[in-house]
Amino acid sequence: MSHSILEPGMFVRHPQHPGWGIGQVQSRIGSLVTVNFPDEGKIVINADVVTLEVVYSF
């Protein structure tokens, strides 16, 4: 999946950190995606390195 589909408001999971829970995308500037995870807080992720999993329903 290309990170270009990630938009603010979308819900995602970090595949290497499932314990962080389902996060909400706050912003995306190029490949840098800021996600607010309920159990970890705001994290800036380089989507060229980590492929976030989009959560369509939960």
N, C-alpha and C positions, 0 to 999 in steps of 0.2 A: 504494500500500500504506500502510496506517495504521501508525504506529509502535507502536500499542498491542499489536500481535502480538509485538513484540520482547521476549524474555525472556532472563535470564541463561543462558548455555550455548549459545545460538544462534550460528551463524557468519554473518558478513556481509562485504560488500565496500563500500568507499566509492567511489561512481561517479566522482568527480573525482580520486581518488588510487589508481588500480589498482596502483601500485608498492608500496603499503603491504601488499599481500597480503590474505589472508583473516583477518579478526579475529574474536575471540570476545566476545560481549556479556558484560560483567561485571555491569552493573546498568542499570536504567531507572527514573528518577524523573520522572514526567510526560513531557515531550518531551526531557529530557536523558538521553542514552544513553552510558554509558562502555563503550568497546570497546578491547580489548587486541589491537593489530596486531603481528605478529611482526617487521616491519621498521620500525616507527615507535613502538611502545610504547603506553601507555594514552592514549587521546584521548577527551575529552568532546565529544559531537556533539549539536547541537540538531536533532532529527529533524523539527521543523517546517520547517527550512530545507533539510536534506539528507535525501533519501530513500535510506536504506541498502538495498542489494540483499541479500536473504537467500540464503545458499548452502546448498542442501539436500544436496549431495554433492560431494565433491572427491577 
